[in-house]
Amino acid sequence: MVLSDGECNEGSTWEAALFAAAQGLENLVAIVDYNRIQSVGRTDDLNGGASFEDQFRAFGWGARTVDGHDFSALLEGLHRMPYRSGRPSVLVARTTAGKGVSRMEDQVLWHYRTPSGDDLRAALEELGVSPLKSKNERLAA
């Protein structure tokens, strides 16, 4: 399962985490996208800065943190599971929201804002990506 760091503020997430550990669900894997931004602010400010790795371990999970932009680190982390025999595993992926787009990178505003056409064009240009053609443009080609 994939979780956001903001989603980890929900009590139901921790109830499920506790249940999974109590049941010894060794094949259960969670990946937490820890981009440090939630809809209303910074995750660490809102949750007191507690480590997700430490929190999941306290709930009986095996845990590891990696650079979420490093595909090799992600794959290695997945291949090393389970981190703790007889327990679920969580891979905390430290990421940067909007990475690669200077006007959006690590900005709370862009966590929930829809880009305008100009914003999208500028972002795609900065990333060196061509916009997708619409169905009508593809049919005309």
Helices and strands as residue ranges (DSSP letters): E 2-4, G 7-9, H 11-22, E 29-34, E 37-38, E 41-42, H 43-47, H 52-58, E 62-67, H 71-79, E 89-94, G 108-111, H 117-127, H 135-140
